[in-house]
Amino acid sequence: MKTKLICLILLIAPTLSYSKTVSDFINEHPDLANQPVVKSAIQQGAIGNAAMDAMSNGSGSETLSSDTQNLLKEKGYEYAITAIRDLSVSACGEGGMADVYGFKEKDCQIIQKIDSEIE
């Protein structure tokens, strides 16, 4: 019986999908390792985008938090990409609001570098 169970697990395990998270995105970009202000802005942007999606999908006040968390678990990496793009354009672009986010020039350089590497 144990052998059948182990075989079944080995057959099913490769088919399970692994969803990448906001943390995965941050960890894949070593330039972010020592940039707490930028990391925080990416995380906040990802959470905000997931919350907007949850509301667009019909979440109410009672389920918004849990629905947002579920979306972040499922598509957190994608939300992080959107957040970095938003920051690159709105905060670090020409006439941007870098000072509102508390970004220094180096922060914007990192954001724009990462954004340019994303397909």
C-alpha atoms as one frame of an Amber mdcrd trajectory, in Angstrom:
protein
   0.000   0.000   0.000   2.828   2.413   0.869   4.519   1.711  -2.451   1.341
   2.579  -4.371   0.956   5.803  -2.435   4.563   6.821  -3.063   4.212   6.038
  -6.783   1.024   8.083  -6.935   2.716  11.042  -5.244   5.674  10.813  -7.620
   3.328  10.818 -10.598   1.217  13.738  -9.368   3.964  15.955  -7.919   5.448
  17.087 -11.256   2.017  18.160 -12.490   1.400  20.471  -9.567   2.043  24.043
 -10.521   4.218  26.298  -8.477   3.079  29.884  -8.291   5.794  32.462  -7.961
   5.374  35.148  -5.334   6.369  38.752  -4.777   9.230  37.432  -2.642  10.396
  35.270  -5.545  10.526  38.361  -7.749  12.522  40.295  -5.167  14.886  37.379
  -4.561  15.516  36.986  -8.301  16.772  40.572  -8.479  19.825  40.864  -6.212
  19.940  44.641  -6.732  16.899  44.827  -4.461  18.581  43.000  -1.564  19.813
  46.170   0.142  17.058  48.517  -0.969  14.341  48.379   1.722  12.509  51.440
   0.383  12.245  49.955  -3.102  11.315  46.493  -1.791   8.568  48.019   0.324
   7.220  50.018  -2.620   7.111  46.865  -4.775   5.319  44.942  -2.043   2.811
  47.758  -1.477   2.188  48.081  -5.202   1.659  44.345  -5.599  -0.779  44.268
  -2.676  -2.665  47.256  -4.073  -2.928  45.702  -7.534  -4.110  42.385  -6.086
  -6.718  44.190  -3.967  -8.004  46.046  -7.038  -8.296  42.741  -8.893 -10.105
  41.173  -5.955 -12.593  44.050  -5.889 -13.031  43.815  -9.662 -13.784  40.124
  -9.191 -16.586  40.949  -6.761 -14.889  40.767  -3.367 -16.725  42.564  -0.647
 -15.441  44.017   2.586 -15.764  40.654   4.326 -13.625  38.721   1.845 -11.325
  41.387   0.403  -8.360  40.579   2.617  -8.463  36.825   2.070  -9.177  37.191
  -1.654  -6.234  39.577  -1.979  -3.959  37.115  -0.176  -5.120  34.287  -2.439
  -4.407  36.347  -5.547  -0.947  37.203  -4.209  -0.262  33.503  -3.655  -1.464
  32.647  -7.160  -0.023  35.572  -9.130   2.262  37.509  -6.797   5.160  37.505
  -9.241   2.980  39.098 -11.915   1.770  41.723  -9.463   5.396  42.513  -8.601
   6.181  42.995 -12.293   3.248  45.375 -12.584   4.399  47.226  -9.478   7.949
  47.696 -10.781   6.576  48.964 -14.105   4.260  51.392 -12.298   7.158  52.668
 -10.197   9.403  53.013 -13.222   6.850  55.164 -15.024   5.049  57.098 -12.279
   7.838  57.573  -9.768  11.033  57.440 -11.780   9.906  58.541 -15.211  10.310
  62.055 -16.552   8.462  64.388 -14.209   7.907  61.484 -11.830   7.212  61.594
  -8.140  10.347  59.901  -6.793  10.445  62.212  -3.796   6.899  61.222  -2.812
   8.031  57.588  -2.626  11.213  58.579  -0.814  13.389  57.355  -3.683  16.871
  58.589  -4.282  18.440  58.658  -7.725  20.092  55.273  -7.108  16.699  53.747
  -6.237  15.241  54.914  -9.542  18.246  53.600 -11.428  17.678  50.157  -9.914
  13.936  50.262 -10.619  14.461  51.293 -14.229  17.203  48.689 -14.718  14.961
  45.894 -13.459  12.017  47.181 -15.480  14.138  47.187 -18.649  15.119  43.550
 -18.048  11.505  42.372 -17.890  10.054  41.135 -21.156
